[in-house]
Amino acid sequence: MTQNMIDEVINKPVLIYFKIRGHAQIIREVLLEIGVEFDEIFVTDNGYLDPSIIEKYSIEIQKLPYLIHNGAAYHDTLSILKYISTIYDRLDLFGRNLDDYHKIA
């Protein structure tokens, strides 16, 4: 995906990760569960990612996965999940009460 494509779908989340399940799989599943359409950019096996994307969003490859949404980049699986559940008003994904939240988080 080119930088222009990202700019065109700025309101559509873009997940950046390797082409494996890993830490990004739960993010994919949550986005699918709540019905959010998203795009993915895959980092190559040798760690290559389009330099313009790295520069624009200050992405550090060692901190994958990243979620780009509304012009900002978020990293860390749990932080991304909290962001998604908040922005799409699905806090129920973290349980029904504070005890559930702490067990899940």
N, C-alpha and C positions, 0 to 999 in steps of 0.2 A: 504494500500500500504506500503510495507516495504522500508527500506532505500536503499536496493539494487535495488529495482524497480525504485526508484527515480533517483538513479545514472545512471541507464540504459537509462532513458528518459530525461536526463538533459536538452536537447534542447526543450523538449516539456513542455509547461507551466503546472504547477501543482497548482490548486486553493485549498486553505485550508479555510474551513468555516463549520458552522453547517449545518445539513441536512434540511435547510429551504431556502426560497428565500432570504429574507433580503437584506443586503448590497452587497452581492455577485451576486445577480441576474443580475444586469446591466453588470457586468463583464462577466458573462456567455453569455449573449446576444450579447455583442460586439465581443467576441471571435468567437461565432457561425456566426455572420454577416460577419466577415472578413475571415472566413473559416479556422480558426486556431484550430487544434485538441489539446485538453487539457485533463488532468486527474484531478480528484478531490479527496481530502482527507477530510473526514468528522470528525469533532470533535464530540465526544459523548455528550449526554445531560448533563452529569456531568462534562464536560470540559476536558475529557481525550484525549490526543493526544500522539502518540508514543514519548517517551522521547528522543530517538535518533534524531528525526526530530527537536524537540524543541531545543536540544543542538546544533546540527550542524548549524542551521540557526538562532539561537538566537531569536526564536519566543516567543512573549508574547501573551498569549491567549486573554487578554483583548483588543488587537489591531487587531482583525480579521476584514476583511478577509486578507489573505496573498496570494501572488502569488510567487511561486518559479520558477525561469527561469534562465538558464545559470549559475547556481551555486549561485545565489543571491536570497534573499527573500525581497519582497516589501510588504508594508502594507498600508492601507487606500484606500478606494474605488477610490477616485478621482486620487490619485497618481498612482494607478495601471492602471486606464484608460488612463492617460497621457503616462505612460510607454508603454502600449500596442499600442496606436495610433502612438507613435514615432518609436518604434522598428519595427512595421509592415508597416511603411510609410502610415498611414491612418489618417493624421492630419485633413482631411476633416470631420472626426467624431465630431470635435469640432466647426464646422461651416465653412462658406466661408470667413469670415473676422474677424478682431479683435473684433468688436462689438458682433458678434455671439459667439465668444470664451468666452467673459466675461459673457454673458448671460447663457451659458451652464456650464461653470466652476464655 
